[in-house]
Amino acid sequence: MRRPSGFAAFSVLWAGQFLSVLGTRMTNFAVSVWVWDQTGSTTQFTLTLFFAFAATVVFSPVAGAIIDRWNRRTTLMLAEIGTALATVVLLTLFLTDTATLWQLYVLNFVTGAFVAFQVPVFQATITLMMERGNYPRANAMMFAVRTTPELFAPLLAALLLATTSIELVLAVDSLSYLFAIASMLLIALPSTPPRPKDTAPSTFWQDCRLGFTYIARSRPLLNLEIFLIVINILAAVGWLLLRPMVLERTGDDADALALVLATGAIGGIGGTILVALLKTPRDKMRYVLWGTVAFSVIGRIVYGVSDVLLVLGFALIVVHMCIPVIDGYATSVWQEKVEPHLQGRVFAARQFVEELSVPIATLIAGPLLEFVIVPWMAQGQPGASLFGGLVGTGPAGGIGLVYVAIGVLGTLLAVVSFLTPSLRRIETILPDVAPEPIPDEPDPAPDIPATVGAKQPVEATVAR
């Protein structure tokens, strides 16, 4: 029987990933509750997240080199099987009542290493699976995989924890990987693009570095990456301060916080649907930059000056609606401008530098707010006199001032980008590097790592 290809194949793959990520988010919630119950330590809790995050960053260049060398199905299954085995080991530890913190650290590090493959390989595979006009839709759908489970997973995990145990949550997560693996076996996946015949052989270490040098040598792509890094840092600062901001504005009302977070998740779903339904625009960068303006003005400046719950919820909806627009269209530009046989390495390099935005934002937001801005915004201090009428005073006023500041910076970044020809006109300056792909036939042979220089189908060849 002929296996689905093209967008139909991607939809099957997407469904498997959605179920897999939903199970993973349930495990993350359940384990975080367990760590907190066992230790009551925020340091221990954040360390479990740190090891997973650090492994993803460290292994991103390695993942990129492997993605461009191996068969796509092999790489996708490697990522899924690796994370599934780590979950099964974790389940075994809890079933035998031998789970300890250091074991969680190790397993989170292993899981983070396999996660390093997932985003780059999916972004690189989208390029080969479907027509160029469907790139934004596919990217928005993959964004939904990363965000929508956040709305449902904590509720499902909390229900299972209240009625059963953490072991059942881990068992559900382990089973969810079967759906992801099955989705990869049911569809036709594109072959790995061959390297051009005139390309000199490269070592594995050279492949690990290639993504960084490729971006650095292209002024338009370098400017785009700098733009995305700055936006990620500003967005991460806002994300880190979101919960304390709402709690300060609402008098520590946990129900109000839950409501605001839920409205944000709904906004993310709405933004994903919007990008999926709209016809792909010719000038995607214009949408990226206007999305950044809306994100900054409504989602940050308005958020910083208001203490009305309805306004906070609306602003967060706008934020999450803008993110799929910015992410989906910006990623589509990369997919159109980077040669398919290089995309694994280039997208992994992007992941490496963009993932660093979270620790950078943490280093900036925490100390700056606690030791500088909040004291400056206390009653009777200069900051309170200057900005108290706009954002309030004390901790709430300090957080509000940070939101206004990052909103202003985001708006200025968009204005500068509009005025920078190499960024604003990147889609016309850089040519599209490959013809629209033809849907692949199912591979009759078993999937094995592709060797450099192996013959590939005509649709996988690269047009420089």
C-alpha angles and dihedrals in degrees: 000000000000112000120226117264137181118019092347089058091047091052090055090048090048093053092052091048092049092055091044094051091045089057091046092051089050089054092047091054095045094047092047089054090049093050092049092048091049099045112010085213124133088198093058090045094051092045091062088056093042095058093051092046093045092052092051091053096044095047097043095094090047090049091052093053091049094046092058093046103043136063111273094235091050092052094046092049092046090059093047097043092047094053091042092054091049089053092048090051089050090050090051091052092053093044090054092042091236101116115134134176096252089054090053090051092052094046092047089051091051091047091049090053092057092043087060087074098051107073097039094046093048093048091049093046094050088062091060100036102061149016118288093248090064096055096096091047092051092045091050090050091051089049087055089054089058096044114024095066087062087072097053108023099072091049093049093044092047090051092051092045091050094049103030132359145283089265091068091051090053091046091053090049091050091052092047090066089062089065092052093048092045091052089057092052095048098058140061111251125196121255120252109271111249122237113250113268092240092056114112116235113264134203122240091252091052089052090052089057099038097085092058095047092046092057093042092054095054113071095199094048092043090052090048091050092049089050091051093046092053092047090049092051092049091046092048092052089053092046093051092051097041099094097044089045094056093042092050092048095047101040096257092307105168092188090055090051092051090049093050092048091049092052089051091054090050088053090054091053090048092050091049092051090047094055091043093053101039120089109253108261122229091227103051095163090064089059091046092053097043088047088054091052092051090044091052101040101039101022097044115015096040089042091054097051101042130081095178111113093216091053092047090052092048092049091051091050089055091048093053093043090054096050096068089047093051095040097040098049096038091051089049089057090055091048091052097045104040119076110251093235089058100041098094091057095040095047091047090053089051090051091051096055098035094050088058088069092084098058090040090052090046092053091048102040103043104048094033092053098040101042104027117018103037094049089045090053095049119119111284094017124118094252092055090051093049102040107010092099090056105041105008128243138278123029094331091051092047093053090044091053090052090053091051091048095051089044090055091046092049091050092049090049090054091048092050090048091052087054095047108088096196089058103031092048098035092125092060098035094055118051123229104261104210139031118251106280124248114229109266125241116240112275109248093194126072115268113258131162110284116238122225111269095017116150114260136188116279093250090062096056119113127238110204 
